[in-house]
């Protein structure tokens, strides 16, 4: 029953046990997440929905399960589809602001699940829910005969996109998603035929169900980061697991909003110290004037005074300025994972403005480090696996004896492995992070660094 626009969850031990038993043993992160949710039945939703926050719940319609999820394989497909929907929405890569966005988003998720679990039992939910020849919902399922002998029957550009969704060489998730949004005709899309909950992108959807993840529970946040790191958001649509190979990423750099530029510059200056403006920290070469109790270079004036019987107590002296030891340049680590894509144009612009204060190459990181020259950064050329992990950053710092570092990220990078954190602390690493609003700061605290919170890539 619905009270005041809210949904009522009732306990259903049998359904809960089925859900927990249906998740593949290989998906331990999902099992851990489900262990933190209250699972139950709700008759007022279409199929399933998840809320994470003050009341973390997974609600499932038992009538839908009875009709479409008679097997545990089909049930697990429904549950993982809904969890992915909420988790990937958390990255804000997929706007889902319109029914068209929702359809494209579902098409990408269903293709990923199909290629990850290409067995008849796990594909049954898609085959039973959507017809192979009815557009646009035919894009939400594999073609008949897939994967061994697929029968591609959709016409034109939609047919080409369908092939891209269900072939390993079809492109990245993000590319296909963007292409779907451009090519799909402007037709009425019945959201009731889509799996899971599909709100309007605000704090609550039409059923009063939150689709955001304003969750401050460290356990939930850690699991979210683990799952998101295993789905590089712009990865190739194939059967590969996390850790896809580096691939090219090109963006159009834009002038950064003043608050962002100021935050990045302040972080670099703080880590570099007071000599940052000199780039290397070395004092300029030259001569310094002083006085000495002896004459090192006679002058006509001094000789004249001595002839008159006057001897100065001190004599002018000129000496070479001592060269101070060169200060280590600041190493700048820039998150180029999928979840940072919308921020990168402005962030790259902010990094360019301090390029003379940092090491010659910026360390772009995802699940691997890929150094980028200032010239290539100006051209918007990076490489990324589109996943994200702070571990590769910590490893790079240890291997290269980095003592001064600035990290720019949205914070969804996981934790620093303890041995690496201990080594960096022992070496007195000076680190400052520039983070987005709502970011996790655990990795900063692990390294005993400082953090600046700002809205990356937006001028407020």
C-alpha positions in Angstrom: 0.0 0.0 0.0 1.1 3.6 -0.7 0.9 6.1 2.1 1.4 9.8 1.3 3.1 9.0 -2.0 5.5 6.5 -0.4 5.8 2.8 -1.0 5.3 0.2 1.7 7.8 -2.6 1.9 6.7 -5.8 3.5 8.9 -8.7 4.6 8.9 -11.8 2.4 11.5 -14.3 3.8 11.0 -16.7 0.9 11.5 -14.0 -1.8 14.5 -12.6 0.1 16.1 -16.1 0.3 15.6 -16.6 -3.5 17.2 -13.2 -4.3 20.3 -13.9 -2.2 20.7 -17.4 -3.6 20.3 -16.2 -7.2 23.4 -13.9 -7.4 26.4 -15.7 -9.0 29.1 -16.5 -6.5 31.5 -14.6 -8.8 29.6 -11.4 -7.9 30.7 -11.1 -4.3 30.5 -7.3 -4.3 26.8 -7.5 -5.2 26.2 -10.0 -2.4 27.9 -7.7 0.0 25.8 -4.8 -1.1 22.6 -6.9 -0.8 23.6 -7.8 2.7 23.4 -4.1 3.6 19.9 -3.7 2.2 16.5 -4.5 3.6 15.0 -6.7 1.0 11.2 -7.2 0.7 8.1 -7.2 -1.4 6.1 -4.3 -2.8 3.0 -4.5 -5.0 3.0 -0.8 -6.1 6.1 -1.0 -8.4 6.5 -2.4 -11.8 9.3 -4.9 -11.2 12.0 -3.8 -8.8 13.6 -0.7 -7.4 16.5 0.2 -5.0 16.9 3.1 -2.6 20.2 3.8 -0.9 20.5 6.3 1.9 18.8 6.7 5.3 16.6 3.7 4.4 18.5 1.4 2.1 16.0 -1.0 0.5 15.6 -3.4 -2.4 11.9 -3.7 -3.3 10.6 -6.4 -5.6 7.1 -6.9 -7.1 6.3 -10.6 -6.3 3.7 -10.6 -9.1 6.4 -9.7 -11.7 8.7 -12.3 -10.3 6.0 -15.0 -10.5 5.3 -14.1 -14.2 8.8 -13.4 -15.5 11.4 -14.7 -13.0 10.4 -18.3 -12.5 14.0 -19.4 -12.4 16.8 -18.0 -10.1 18.8 -17.1 -13.2 16.1 -14.8 -14.5 15.7 -13.3 -11.0 19.4 -12.6 -10.7 19.2 -10.8 -14.0 16.5 -8.5 -12.8 18.3 -7.8 -9.5 21.7 -7.0 -11.1 20.0 -4.9 -13.8 18.4 -2.7 -11.1 21.6 -2.5 -9.0 23.6 -1.5 -12.1 20.9 1.1 -13.0 21.3 2.8 -9.7 25.1 2.4 -9.3 25.9 3.6 -12.8 23.5 6.4 -12.4 25.6 7.4 -9.4 28.6 8.0 -11.8 26.4 10.7 -13.6 27.8 9.5 -16.9 24.4 8.7 -18.1 21.9 11.6 -17.6 18.7 9.6 -17.9 16.8 12.9 -18.0 14.3 11.7 -20.6 12.6 8.4 -21.6 15.0 8.3 -24.5 17.9 8.5 -22.1 16.4 5.7 -20.0 15.9 3.5 -23.1 19.5 4.0 -24.2 20.8 3.4 -20.6 18.8 0.1 -20.3 20.1 -1.1 -23.7 23.7 -0.7 -22.5 23.1 -2.4 -19.2 21.2 -5.3 -20.8 23.9 -5.8 -23.4 26.6 -5.8 -20.7 24.7 -8.4 -18.6 24.0 -10.5 -21.7 27.6 -10.6 -22.7 28.8 -11.2 -19.1 26.3 -14.1 -18.6 25.4 -15.5 -22.1 23.4 -18.5 -20.9 19.8 -19.2 -21.8 18.6 -19.0 -18.2 20.0 -15.6 -17.6 18.9 -14.3 -21.0 15.3 -15.6 -20.5 14.1 -12.4 -18.8 15.1 -10.2 -21.8 13.6 -12.7 -24.3 10.3 -13.0 -22.4 9.9 -9.3 -21.8 10.8 -7.8 -25.2 9.9 -8.8 -28.7 12.7 -9.2 -31.2 10.9 -7.2 -34.0 9.2 -4.4 -32.0 11.0 -1.1 -32.0 12.4 0.5 -30.0 12.3 -2.1 -27.2 13.9 -4.8 -29.5 17.2 -2.9 -28.7 16.8 -4.1 -25.1 17.5 -7.7 -25.8 19.8 -9.9 -27.9 18.7 -11.0 -31.3 17.2 -14.5 -31.8 19.9 -17.1 -32.1 22.5 -15.0 -30.2 25.3 -15.6 -29.4 26.1 -18.5 -31.7 23.9 -17.7 -34.8 22.4 -14.3 -34.3 19.7 -13.2 -36.7 20.0 -9.5 -37.2 16.6 -8.2 -38.4 16.5 -4.6 -37.3 16.8 -2.2 -40.2 19.2 0.7 -40.9 21.1 2.6 -38.3 19.1 1.0 -35.5 20.2 -2.4 -36.8 23.8 -1.3 -36.9 23.6 -0.1 -33.3 22.0 -3.4 -32.3 25.1 -5.2 -33.7 27.4 -2.8 -31.9 25.6 -3.6 -28.6 26.0 -7.4 -29.0 29.4 -7.8 -30.7 32.8 -7.4 -28.8 34.2 -5.0 -31.4 31.1 -2.8 -31.3 32.6 0.1 -29.4 32.5 1.3 -25.8 29.5 1.5 -23.6 29.6 5.3 -23.6 30.0 5.6 -27.4 27.1 3.2 -28.0 25.0 5.1 -25.4 25.6 8.4 -27.1 24.9 7.0 -30.6 21.6 5.5 -29.4 20.5 8.9 -28.1 21.3 10.5 -31.5 19.8 7.8 -33.7 16.6 6.6 -31.9 13.5 8.2 -33.4 11.5 10.6 -31.3 8.7 8.2 -30.5 6.7 7.6 -27.4 8.6 5.2 -25.1 6.5 3.3 -22.6 8.6 3.4 -19.4 6.4 0.7 -17.9 8.0 -1.8 -20.3 11.5 -1.1 -18.9 12.9 -3.2 -16.1 13.3 -1.5 -12.7 12.5 2.0 -11.6 12.9 5.0 -13.9 12.4 8.3 -12.2 12.8 11.9 -13.5 16.4 12.2 -12.2 15.4 14.3 -9.2 15.7 13.3 -5.6 12.6 11.2 -5.8 10.8 9.6 -8.7 7.0 9.5 -9.3 6.7 6.7 -6.8 8.6 8.5 -4.1 11.7 6.3 -4.6 15.1 7.8 -4.5 17.4 7.0 -7.4 20.4 8.9 -6.1 23.0 7.5 -3.7 23.4 10.1 -0.9 24.8 7.3 1.3 27.3 8.2 3.9 27.7 4.6 5.2 31.4 3.8 4.6 30.7 0.2 4.1 28.2 0.9 1.3 30.4 3.6 -0.3 33.3 1.1 -0.3 31.2 -1.5 -2.1 29.9 1.0 -4.6 33.4 2.0 -5.5 34.5 -1.7 -5.9 31.6 -2.4 -8.3 32.0 0.8 -10.3 35.8 0.1 -10.6 35.0 -3.3 -12.1 32.8 -1.6 -14.7 34.9 1.0 -16.5 32.1 3.2 -17.6 33.3 3.5 -21.2 34.7 0.1 -21.6 34.5 -2.1 -24.6 31.2 -3.9 -24.9 32.7 -7.4 -24.7 33.0 -10.1 -22.2 36.1 -8.7 -20.6 36.3 -8.1 -16.9 37.7 -5.0 -15.2 41.0 -3.7 -16.2 40.4 -3.1 -19.9 43.5 -2.0 -21.9 44.4 1.6 -22.3 42.5 3.3 -25.1 42.6 6.8 -26.5 40.4 9.5 -25.0 40.0 12.9 -26.7 38.3 15.9 -25.3 38.0 19.6 -26.1 39.6 21.6 -23.4 37.7 24.6 -22.1 38.7 27.6 -19.9 38.2 26.6 -16.3 35.8 28.5 -14.1 37.7 30.8 -11.7 36.9 28.8 -8.5 38.3 25.6 -10.1 41.4 27.3 -11.4 42.1 28.9 -8.1 41.6 25.6 -6.2 44.1 23.8 -8.4 46.7 26.5 -8.3 46.3 26.9 -4.5 46.8 23.1 -4.1 49.9 23.1 -6.2 51.4 26.2 -4.4 50.7 24.6 -1.0 52.4 21.4 -1.9 55.3 23.1 -3.7 56.0 25.5 -0.9 56.9 29.2 -1.1 59.3 28.8 -4.0 56.7 27.4 -6.3 56.7 30.5 -8.5 60.3 29.8 -9.4 59.2 26.5 -10.9 62.1 24.5 -9.6 62.7 26.2 -6.3 66.3 27.1 -7.1 67.5 30.6 -6.3 68.5 32.7 -9.3 72.2 32.8 -10.1 74.1 36.2 -9.8 76.2 38.4 -7.6 75.4 39.7 -4.1 76.8 42.9 -2.6 77.9 43.0 1.1 80.6 44.4 3.4 83.7 42.8 4.8 86.5 43.8 7.3 89.1 43.4 4.6 89.6 44.7 1.1 88.9 42.2 -1.7 88.8 44.7 -4.5 90.4 48.2 -4.0 88.6 51.3 -5.2 89.8 54.8 -6.0 87.8 56.2 -3.1 89.3 53.9 -0.5 92.9 54.6 -1.7 92.2 58.3 -1.5 90.9 58.0 2.1 94.0 56.0 3.1 96.3 58.8 1.6 94.4 61.2 3.9 95.0 59.0 6.9 91.5 57.5 7.1 91.1 53.7 7.1 87.5 52.4 6.8 86.3 49.7 9.3 84.5 47.8 6.6 85.0 47.5 2.9 82.5 46.8 0.1 82.4 43.2 -1.0 80.9 41.3 -3.9 80.3 37.6 -3.8 78.6 34.9 -5.8 75.1 34.0 -4.6 75.0 30.5 -3.3 72.8 28.1 -5.3 70.1 26.5 -3.1 69.3 22.8 -3.6 66.7 22.3 -6.3 63.2 21.6 -4.8 61.4 18.6 -6.2 58.7 19.5 -8.6 55.1 18.8 -7.8 53.7 15.6 -9.4 50.1 16.1 -10.6 47.8 13.1 -10.9 44.7 13.6 -13.0 41.7 11.2 -12.9 40.7 10.4 -16.4 38.2 7.6 -15.6 34.8 7.4 -17.1 33.1 9.2 -14.2 35.4 12.2 -14.7 34.6 12.6 -18.4 32.1 15.4 -18.1 34.6 17.3 -15.9 37.8 16.8 -17.9 37.5 19.7 -20.4 37.5 22.3 -17.7 39.8 20.4 -15.3 42.4 20.0 -18.1 42.2 23.7 -18.7 42.9 24.3 -15.0 45.9 22.0 -15.1 47.4 23.8 -18.1 47.4 27.0 -16.1 49.8 25.5 -13.6 51.9 23.4 -16.0 54.9 25.6 -15.3 54.7 24.7 -11.6 54.6 21.0 -11.9 56.6 18.1 -13.3 57.1 18.0 -17.1 54.4 15.3 -17.6 51.0 15.1 -15.9 50.2 11.6 -14.6 46.7 10.7 -16.0 45.3 7.8 -14.1 42.4 5.4 -14.4 43.3 1.8 -13.4 46.8 2.5 -14.9 49.1 5.5 -15.1 49.5 7.1 -18.5 51.8 10.2 -18.6 50.7 13.0 -20.9 52.8 16.0 -22.1 51.5 19.5 -21.7 51.3 19.7 -25.5 49.1 16.6 -25.8 47.0 17.9 -22.8 46.4 21.1 -24.7 45.1 19.0 -27.6 42.9 17.1 -25.2 44.6 13.7 -25.8 44.7 11.2 -23.0 44.7 7.5 -22.5 42.4 5.7 -20.1 41.0 2.2 -19.2 37.9 4.1 -18.0 38.0 2.3 -14.7 39.5 3.9 -11.6 41.8 3.0 -8.7 44.0 5.0 -6.4 46.2 2.0 -6.0 48.0 2.7 -9.3 48.7 6.2 -8.1 50.1 5.0 -4.8 52.3 2.5 -6.6 53.6 5.2 -8.9 54.4 7.5 -6.0 56.4 4.7 -4.2 58.3 3.5 -7.3 59.3 7.1 -8.3 60.0 8.4 -4.8 57.4 11.1 -5.2 57.3 13.5 -2.2 55.0 16.2 -3.4 51.7 15.4 -5.2 48.4 16.9 -6.2 45.5 14.6 -7.1 42.5 15.8 -9.0 39.6 13.3 -8.9 35.9 12.8 -8.1 37.0 10.6 -5.2 35.5 7.3 -6.3 38.9 5.6 -6.4 38.8 3.0 -3.6 41.3 2.8 -0.8 45.1 3.0 -0.8 46.6 -0.5 0.0 48.0 -0.3 3.5 51.6 -1.2 2.7 51.8 1.6 0.1 50.1 4.1 2.5 52.6 3.2 5.3 55.5 3.7 2.9 54.3 7.1 1.7 53.6 8.3 5.2 57.1 7.2 6.3 58.6 9.2 3.4 56.6 12.3 4.5 54.6 12.6 1.4 53.0 16.0 1.0 49.7 15.5 -0.9 46.7 17.7 -1.6 43.6 16.5 -3.4 41.1 18.6 -5.3 37.8 16.7 -5.1 34.2 17.1 -6.3 31.3 17.8 -3.9 30.2 14.6 -2.2 33.5 12.8 -2.9 35.0 10.2 -0.6 38.0 11.5 1.3 39.2 8.2 2.9 42.2 7.9 0.6 43.3 11.5 1.5 43.0 10.7 5.2 45.0 7.5 4.6 47.9 9.5 3.2 47.5 12.3 5.9 47.0 14.8 3.1 44.7 17.8 2.7 41.7 18.2 0.4 39.8 21.0 -1.3 36.2 20.3 -2.2 34.9 22.1 -5.3 32.5 21.6 -8.2 34.8 20.3 -10.9 34.1 21.6 -14.4 31.2 23.9 -13.5 31.2 27.6 -12.9 29.0 28.4 -9.9 
